[in-house]
């Protein structure tokens, strides 16, 4: 029986790139002789409902077309269906957003044509999914790429305001702005199953994938199917210290810095002893001023078409 595809498109992603991609999705799907449907999202979190219903309705492939936020919503729809016992569908990703870090973590190049090539190759892989509980999501929110707490999250908040800039430049300018907005590290207690750390932490990244912000290699050796979260903790730094550390994150060499700790965990609990926890997951705001977060890895619940 012919496989059924559904493309869930965020028309506002990538400053309207999603909307512009609609006729090309139709053209390419026809060129690859797919049995397909295209549906556009209409409001925030709409893709969660669309993806969940698509999985339950028996679509074989549910394809996210947008940026990190769209992929995150489609992933959450998959996991809601997974929790109800629907586990046969496969997720695909076409990255046409601003950063496309979610797609990058699964080896998928940015762009419509490149994304279709990955879908056509049809190489699904069982992959891990993260779950964060706390802030605005006491019931939990799933993530595919990673969680950023502190400086990293504020960079994301600032990047969202810079609508006139695109791609990695957007995040670089946002990072430079954030140096002057967020430079007092809150004291955090970070607990894993094997250790407890209490220290000032300007930034904590908890990764399933490798990259954030379109070019910052937060976890250069992370694997999305190893059952582990990759941690990167940056302590208190001066403004100049932050500026000098940015190129190391771009190269993925930050582990050599004396104020940076790295490691692995399956669960991470984080508490703000003083200060707060501005947090995002896959670029989606989890909280602006939370005090406690719990993060864990779910071992290979779904399949994603990987590059």
Rosetta blueprint (number, residue, H / E / L):
1 X L
2 X L
3 X L
4 X E
5 X E
6 X E
7 X E
8 X E
9 X E
10 X L
11 X L
12 X L
13 X H
14 X H
15 X H
16 X H
17 X H
18 X H
19 X H
20 X H
21 X H
22 X H
23 X H
24 X H
25 X H
26 X H
27 X H
28 X H
29 X H
30 X H
31 X H
32 X L
33 X L
34 X L
35 X E
36 X E
37 X E
38 X E
39 X E
40 X E
41 X L
42 X L
43 X L
44 X L
45 X L
46 X H
47 X H
48 X H
49 X H
50 X H
51 X H
52 X H
53 X H
54 X H
55 X H
56 X H
57 X L
58 X L
59 X L
60 X L
61 X E
62 X E
63 X E
64 X E
65 X E
66 X E
67 X L
68 X H
69 X H
70 X H
71 X H
72 X H
73 X H
74 X H
75 X H
76 X H
77 X H
78 X H
79 X H
80 X H
81 X H
82 X H
83 X H
84 X L
85 X L
86 X L
87 X L
88 X L
89 X L
90 X E
91 X E
92 X E
93 X E
94 X E
95 X E
96 X L
97 X L
98 X L
99 X L
100 X L
101 X H
102 X H
103 X H
104 X H
105 X H
106 X L
107 X L
108 X L
109 X L
110 X L
111 X L
112 X H
113 X H
114 X H
115 X H
116 X H
117 X H
118 X H
119 X H
120 X H
121 X H
122 X L
123 X L
124 X E
125 X E
126 X E
127 X E
128 X E
129 X E
130 X E
131 X E
132 X E
133 X E
134 X E
135 X L
136 X L
137 X E
138 X E
139 X E
140 X E
141 X E
142 X E
143 X E
144 X L
145 X L
146 X E
147 X E
148 X E
149 X E
150 X E
151 X H
152 X H
153 X H
154 X H
155 X H
156 X H
157 X H
158 X H
159 X H
160 X H
161 X H
162 X L
163 X L
164 X L
165 X L
166 X L
167 X H
168 X H
169 X H
170 X H
171 X H
172 X H
173 X H
174 X H
175 X H
176 X H
177 X H
178 X H
179 X H
180 X L
181 X L
182 X L
183 X L
184 X L
185 X L
186 X E
187 X E
188 X E
189 X E
190 X E
191 X E
192 X L
193 X L
194 X L
195 X L
196 X E
197 X E
198 X E
199 X E
200 X E
201 X E
202 X L
203 X E
204 X E
205 X E
206 X E
207 X E
208 X L
209 X L
210 X L
211 X L
212 X E
213 X L
214 X L
215 X L
216 X E
217 X L
218 X L
219 X L
220 X L
221 X L
222 X L
223 X L
224 X L
225 X L
226 X L
227 X L
228 X L
229 X E
230 X E
231 X E
232 X E
233 X E
234 X E
235 X L
236 X L
237 X L
238 X L
239 X H
240 X H
241 X H
242 X H
243 X H
244 X H
245 X H
246 X H
247 X H
248 X H
249 X H
250 X H
251 X H
252 X L
253 X L
254 X H
255 X H
256 X H
257 X L
258 X L
259 X L
260 X E
261 X E
262 X E
263 X E
264 X E
265 X E
266 X L
267 X E
268 X E
269 X E
270 X E
271 X E
272 X E
273 X L
274 X L
275 X L
276 X L
277 X E
278 X E
279 X E
280 X E
281 X E
282 X L
283 X L
284 X E
285 X E
286 X E
287 X E
288 X E
289 X E
290 X E
291 X L
292 X E
293 X E
294 X E
295 X E
296 X E
297 X E
298 X E
299 X E
300 X E
301 X E
302 X E
303 X E
304 X E
305 X E
306 X L
307 X L
